[in-house]
Amino acid sequence: MVNNKQQVDVLIVGGGLAGCLSALALSRLKTPSGKPLTIAIIEASDVHTNSNQEKSALHFDSRVLALSHGSASYLKTLDVWQAIQSQAAAIDTIHISDHGHYGKARIYAHEHQVNALGYVIEMATLGEGLVKALGNAENVSWFAPNKVENIHWHSTHVDVQLDDQQLLQAALILGCDGGQSKCRKFANIDVVTKSYQQTAIIANVRFEKPHQHIAYERFTEHGPLAILPLTDQDNNGQKCSLVWTTTPEHADYLSQLPNEGFAEQLNQTFGHWLGSVEHVGKRESYPLDLVKANEQVFHRMVLVGNASHTIHPIAGQGFNLGLRDVSELADMIAEQLVKNEDIATFSKLSQYAVKRSKDHQQIIGLTDSLVTLFSNKHAPLIVGRNVGLKVLNYCQSLKNSFVSKTMGY
């Protein structure tokens, strides 16, 4: 049991991917005297201890992530990538096409002097890897299952009351508690929301032919359809992740089809790049909305991950954007520790927010424009986007710029 009141340096609300990543990044930081930060994670789900005394969370999402090259490199510096790399499928080629039209573009890893443009991994695998790495951090403690009942801000610290009446005190709070962030609501930070009027259908599928580490982005009249390579136990490379973005009405229709009918519709829409669909796994549907907090920081608080920005999955950039937030924040705190100064002054947190705003604007602008351009039936836009794909395919400088941004650099 913990004391009724405990002081820590950093309090992280939410033990999902953003929270675990933040805790791991900050757990390695030390003061000039060699003292590490004390960190606490508040998580609503149960986090149990197994026989090896390693923390293990059971509630990570079953969806997959497209990790950028830059994100994989950062995870390597945190000693996480080495443990999960074998379960990540490399993306060697990106194949972009417009269903029923001539526009196509190909992006190859070797053209950009990398072994892979990115990687596809299940969220659960990454989450378990992060939690396992945190098991080695003696300066990180968990409060789970617990929820935040109230937050009280003071000039030099923040008090957080938990649902079991425990009281925690911290110099800095990180709101890593998702799109419906309670931290954001306690701070009265408004959000900009935009419904894309689209639904994403997620499923694992097996094709007749091996994927050969090609990621397909196929634009259709209803929205983009992505086929992403996955690893599989048989190692025959036929297992892929499907992210089919379409209208809510079409998604309802597709969701009600039996597997055979769904596979037939997928064959018609995706084409036979990988032969026929041989198996369809469990299907899940998610409405797609843009949610962006009007402020990224508050007094002694920073919003991280989906609490700060939830974006469209069209370019697979959501988690990668949050990871760069964590990296930048860790660098800022490290600088303050070297100077032996307060890690959470509003001026420093504001400087962090300003530095991150350009990346946020660029990625949200990119995803927004792609959704508008490639989910539109107007003839001029269809012509324009197909010309654009051709230009992207043959203009190396434009391709380099696009690939650099999507690779996380």
Secondary structure, 3 states (H helix, E strand, C coil): CCCCEEEEEEEEECCCHHHHHHHHHHHCCECCCCCECCEEEECCCCEEECCCCCEEECCCCCCEEEEEHHHHHHHHHCCCHHHHHHHCEEECEEEEEECCCCCEEEEEHHHHCCCCCEEEEEHHHHHHHHHHHHCCCCCEEEECCCCEEEEEECCCCEEEEECCCCEEEEEEEEECCCCCCHHHHHCCCCEEEEEEEEEEEEEEEEECCCCCCEEEEEECCCCEEEEEECCCCCCCCCEEEEEEEECHHHHHHHHHCCHHHHHHHHHHHHCCCCCCEEEECCCEEEEEEEEEECCCEECCEEECHHHCEECCHHHCCHHHHHHHHHHHHHHHHHHHHHCCCCCCCHHHHHHHHHHHHHHHHHHHHHHHHHHHHHCCCCHHHHHHHHHHHHHHHHCHHHHHHHHHHHCCC
